[in-house]
């Protein structure tokens, strides 16, 4: 059994997509980030960065005590190794999947996240910041479009690289991008969107999606954190 500590964000969807694709037994533990659930001691014990998603594997392959994993990229790697699915065993092919997983974690996710922040959530519209991150998102779409020129999936076969990237393309309109400008990316996006497991993963998030993520009260929780804010929180085990 996998316990998935989750909220329906792009990073949350990455993991639920894998769990649905691999048909693993799991249950969702909602972490309402707008209400501050990510700061609860029981969550910090498994996710010391007070970010979701995180998982607890109650039946690890070594048969020992439950294992907790935080950071969505680490979770995808862990689950791929646990199941032997969606990750090549051949070294050269495995290298490509890891490259594009790290590309998403270090590039597409953070830059699109800043895009979301300055375009959607910042209390003051800052033209320079909006232009900076909209343009960088556009550049990254172009990188992915080029990678998909002669491939159905990012690393050849369907893998955790696709699962990591797809949820960050879903809000392309909010990111002020047009899929029609990226035909290879559009073809890939439509192929992933039609996968039954992906559809199921997003449906699992629907009960939570109706709750507002950002309002005046939650803005301080989501965007007002500093080292001083966190110093009194309990340490993880």
C-alpha positions as CSV (number, residue, x, y, z in Angstrom):
1,X,0.0,0.0,0.0
2,X,1.2,3.5,-0.9
3,X,0.0,6.4,1.2
4,X,0.0,9.4,-1.1
5,X,0.1,12.8,0.6
6,X,-1.4,14.9,-2.1
7,X,-3.0,18.0,-3.4
8,X,-4.1,18.4,-7.0
9,X,-1.2,20.5,-8.2
10,X,1.2,19.5,-11.1
11,X,3.6,17.9,-8.7
12,X,0.8,16.0,-7.0
13,X,-0.5,14.8,-10.3
14,X,2.9,13.4,-11.3
15,X,2.7,10.7,-8.6
16,X,-1.0,9.9,-8.9
17,X,-0.4,9.3,-12.7
18,X,2.4,6.8,-11.9
19,X,0.3,5.0,-9.3
20,X,-2.6,4.7,-11.7
21,X,-0.4,3.6,-14.6
22,X,1.3,1.0,-12.4
23,X,-2.0,-0.1,-10.9
24,X,-0.5,0.1,-7.4
25,X,-2.7,-0.1,-4.4
26,X,-2.8,3.4,-2.8
27,X,-4.8,5.8,-0.8
28,X,-4.8,9.6,-0.9
29,X,-4.1,11.6,2.2
30,X,-5.2,15.2,1.4
31,X,-2.7,17.9,2.2
32,X,-4.6,21.2,1.9
33,X,-1.7,23.5,1.2
34,X,-4.0,26.6,1.4
35,X,-5.0,25.6,4.9
36,X,-1.4,24.9,6.1
37,X,-1.6,21.1,6.3
38,X,2.0,21.0,5.1
39,X,3.2,22.4,8.4
40,X,1.5,19.7,10.6
41,X,4.1,17.7,12.6
42,X,2.9,14.4,11.2
43,X,3.5,15.6,7.7
44,X,6.8,17.2,8.5
45,X,8.0,13.8,9.7
46,X,7.8,12.5,6.1
47,X,8.4,15.8,4.2
48,X,10.8,18.0,6.0
49,X,10.7,20.6,3.2
50,X,6.9,21.1,4.1
51,X,6.0,20.5,0.5
52,X,3.7,17.9,-1.0
53,X,3.6,15.3,-2.5
54,X,5.2,12.7,-0.3
55,X,4.5,9.0,0.0
56,X,4.8,6.3,2.6
57,X,5.4,2.8,1.3
58,X,3.9,0.5,3.9
59,X,5.1,-2.6,2.0
60,X,8.7,-1.8,0.8
61,X,10.5,-4.4,-1.2
62,X,13.0,-5.2,1.6
63,X,10.1,-6.2,3.8
64,X,11.2,-3.8,6.5
65,X,9.6,-0.8,8.2
66,X,7.5,1.6,6.0
67,X,9.6,4.0,3.9
68,X,8.7,7.6,3.4
69,X,9.9,9.6,0.3
70,X,9.5,13.3,-0.4
71,X,10.2,15.3,-3.5
72,X,8.2,14.3,-6.6
73,X,11.2,13.4,-8.7
74,X,12.6,11.2,-6.0
75,X,9.2,9.6,-5.6
76,X,8.9,8.7,-9.3
77,X,12.4,7.2,-9.2
78,X,11.6,5.2,-6.1
79,X,8.3,3.9,-7.5
80,X,9.9,3.0,-10.9
81,X,12.7,1.1,-9.1
82,X,10.1,-0.6,-6.8
83,X,7.9,-1.8,-9.6
84,X,10.4,-2.2,-12.4
85,X,8.1,-0.1,-14.6
86,X,8.4,3.1,-16.7
87,X,12.2,3.2,-16.3
88,X,14.6,1.4,-18.7
89,X,17.1,-1.1,-17.4
90,X,19.6,-0.4,-20.2
91,X,22.1,2.2,-19.0
92,X,22.0,4.5,-22.0
93,X,18.2,4.6,-22.1
94,X,18.0,5.0,-18.4
95,X,20.3,7.9,-18.6
96,X,18.0,9.7,-21.0
97,X,15.0,9.3,-18.7
98,X,16.9,10.6,-15.7
99,X,18.1,13.6,-17.7
100,X,14.6,14.6,-18.7
101,X,13.3,14.0,-15.2
102,X,15.9,16.3,-13.8
103,X,15.2,18.8,-16.6
104,X,11.6,19.0,-15.4
105,X,12.6,19.2,-11.8
106,X,15.2,21.9,-12.4
107,X,13.7,23.8,-15.3
108,X,10.2,23.3,-16.5
109,X,8.6,23.0,-13.0
110,X,10.4,25.9,-11.3
111,X,10.1,28.3,-14.3
112,X,6.4,27.5,-15.0
113,X,5.8,27.8,-11.2
114,X,7.2,31.3,-11.3
115,X,5.1,32.0,-14.3
116,X,2.0,30.9,-12.4
117,X,3.0,33.1,-9.4
118,X,3.6,36.4,-11.2
119,X,0.8,36.0,-13.8
120,X,-1.9,34.6,-11.5
121,X,-1.1,35.1,-7.8
122,X,1.2,38.1,-7.2
123,X,-0.7,40.9,-5.5
124,X,1.1,43.4,-7.8
125,X,1.5,42.9,-11.6
126,X,5.2,43.2,-12.4
127,X,5.6,43.4,-16.2
128,X,9.3,42.5,-16.1
129,X,8.7,39.4,-14.0
130,X,5.7,38.3,-16.1
131,X,7.7,38.7,-19.3
132,X,10.7,37.0,-17.9
133,X,8.9,33.8,-16.9
134,X,6.4,33.7,-19.7
135,X,9.3,33.9,-22.2
136,X,11.3,31.3,-20.3
137,X,8.3,29.0,-20.2
138,X,8.1,29.5,-24.0
139,X,11.8,28.6,-24.4
140,X,11.3,25.4,-22.4
141,X,8.3,24.4,-24.5
142,X,10.5,24.8,-27.5
143,X,13.2,22.5,-26.0
144,X,10.6,19.8,-25.3
145,X,9.0,20.3,-28.8
146,X,12.4,19.7,-30.4
147,X,13.0,16.6,-28.2
148,X,9.7,15.2,-29.4
149,X,10.4,15.8,-33.1
150,X,11.0,12.2,-33.9
151,X,9.7,10.5,-30.8
152,X,6.3,9.6,-29.5
153,X,7.5,10.1,-25.9
154,X,10.2,12.1,-24.4
155,X,12.8,9.4,-23.9
156,X,11.5,7.1,-26.6
157,X,9.2,4.8,-24.6
158,X,6.6,6.1,-22.2
159,X,8.4,6.7,-18.9
160,X,8.5,8.7,-15.7
161,X,9.9,11.6,-17.7
162,X,6.6,12.0,-19.5
163,X,4.7,11.7,-16.2
164,X,6.9,14.4,-14.7
165,X,6.5,16.9,-17.6
166,X,2.9,16.4,-18.6
167,X,1.2,18.0,-15.6
168,X,3.3,21.2,-16.1
169,X,2.0,21.5,-19.6
170,X,-1.7,21.0,-18.6
171,X,-2.1,24.7,-17.6
172,X,-0.5,26.0,-20.8
173,X,-3.2,28.7,-21.2
174,X,-2.5,30.1,-17.8
175,X,1.1,30.1,-18.7
176,X,0.2,32.2,-21.8
177,X,1.4,29.6,-24.2
178,X,-0.3,28.2,-27.4
179,X,0.2,24.5,-28.1
180,X,-0.4,25.2,-31.8
181,X,3.0,26.9,-31.8
182,X,4.6,23.5,-30.8
183,X,3.2,20.8,-33.0
184,X,5.3,17.9,-31.6
185,X,4.5,18.9,-28.1
186,X,0.8,19.2,-28.9
187,X,0.8,15.7,-30.5
188,X,2.5,14.3,-27.4
189,X,0.2,16.2,-25.0
190,X,-2.9,14.8,-26.7
191,X,-1.5,11.3,-26.6
192,X,-0.8,11.5,-22.9
193,X,-4.2,13.2,-22.2
194,X,-6.0,10.3,-23.7
195,X,-4.4,7.6,-21.6
196,X,-7.0,6.0,-19.3
197,X,-4.6,6.1,-16.2
198,X,-4.0,9.8,-16.7
199,X,-7.7,10.5,-16.9
200,X,-8.2,8.5,-13.7
201,X,-5.4,10.3,-11.9
202,X,-7.0,13.7,-12.7
203,X,-10.4,12.4,-11.7
204,X,-9.0,11.4,-8.3
205,X,-8.1,15.1,-7.8
206,X,-11.5,16.5,-8.7
207,X,-13.0,16.4,-5.2
208,X,-10.2,18.7,-4.0
209,X,-10.0,20.9,-7.0
210,X,-13.1,22.9,-6.2
211,X,-11.4,24.4,-3.1
212,X,-9.7,27.8,-3.7
213,X,-5.9,27.4,-3.5
214,X,-5.0,31.1,-3.1
215,X,-7.0,33.8,-1.3
216,X,-5.9,36.6,1.0
217,X,-5.7,34.3,4.0
218,X,-3.9,31.5,2.2
219,X,-1.4,33.8,0.5
220,X,0.5,34.3,3.7
221,X,0.7,30.5,4.2
222,X,1.8,29.8,0.6
223,X,4.1,32.8,-0.1
224,X,5.2,34.2,3.2
225,X,7.6,31.6,4.5
226,X,11.1,32.4,5.7
227,X,13.7,30.6,7.8
228,X,12.3,32.5,10.8
229,X,8.8,31.2,10.0
230,X,10.0,27.6,10.0
231,X,12.5,27.6,12.9
232,X,9.9,26.7,15.5
233,X,8.4,23.8,13.5
234,X,9.2,20.3,14.9
235,X,12.1,18.5,13.4
236,X,11.5,15.5,11.2
237,X,12.5,12.0,12.3
